[in-house]
Amino acid sequence: MILIVDSGSTKCDWIAVDSEGNQLIEKIRTKGLNPAILSEKKLKKIIKKSEGLKQHRHEVSHVFFYGAGCGTENPRLTLKAVLQEFFPNANVVVDEDTMAAVYATINTPTEAAVVCILGTGSNCSYFDGKKLNQRVKSLGYSLMDDASGNFYGKQLIRDYYFNHMPEDIKIAFNDRYNLEADYIKYNLYKQPNPNAYLASFAEFMFLNKDSEYIKSTIKNGLRIFINNMVMQYKEELKTVPVHFAGSIAFFAQDEIKEVAKAFNLKIGNFQRRPIEGLVDYHINTLNRLKENKL
């Protein structure tokens, strides 16, 4: 059994397939496993809580895990050790979520592209057809993550409290969420995954996209992201497309294409959930390795 795993900070999807790519069991979903935010104890608790994972843990031969917070060595190694302990018979590979986005969006295995993630968090890298090149190290949701779910959630809450929202939007926002100051502070400072909590507010934007305020908010965030992250690859952008993965990107496709024109970007593919493309990639890779051994 081969496990292909795609994890953000909010949720984590596990797909079990055989060597031919046939899905063996129903997709398993757990809470997100971000080792840059969660302790080793919390990571273990989330995994052990899944009855589906516990039931098949000894059958797993390979785990290919891609997740938020896995771009730096120490968190990545912590999560790898947790997974190795839980799946004792498996070969475990842990990589950053950007690689999942790369494999899921590029048109051919060696296509060069700038690949962006806009989900709970955000990131941007250049894939040269062989390896990933990243020019900005992520400092997490409190300092970076422009145009992400948590970025927009924070912006909406700030605009609500600073009275920058139009009155009709403010009323709708208040009706949908608990905006009591103590409740917000409790979730931000006393609960795990404050970035995921902030990102939960971003859905409001896509339920109210007919509002000029919302459209402006989305596009302003995208301009900041492109200027800070995508334009790190000015030379590469002359010849390669920009692909996007993640739910924010998927639902903001029109705004991304509009904002991109001002930067002369060639927009490529959009993938809401990278995990489907990951299955094909890894099955093909494993089969090629088998053929080379014969």
Buried (B, 14 or more C-beta within 10 A) or exposed (E): BBBBBBBBBBBBBBBBBEEEBEEEBEEBEBBBBBBBBBEEEBBBEBBBEBEBBEEBBEBBBBBBBBBBBBBEEEBBEBBBBBBBEBBEEBEBBBBBBBBBBBBBBBEEEEBBBBBBBBBBBBBBBBBEEEEBEBEEEBEBBEEBBBBBBBBBBBBBBEBBEEEBBEEEBBEBBEEEBEBEEEEBEEBBEEEBBBBBBBBBBBBBBBEBEEBEBBBEBBBBBBBEBBEBBBBBBEEBBEEBBBBBBBBBBBBBEEBBEBBBEEBEBEBBBBBBBBBBBBBBBBBEEBEEEEEEEE
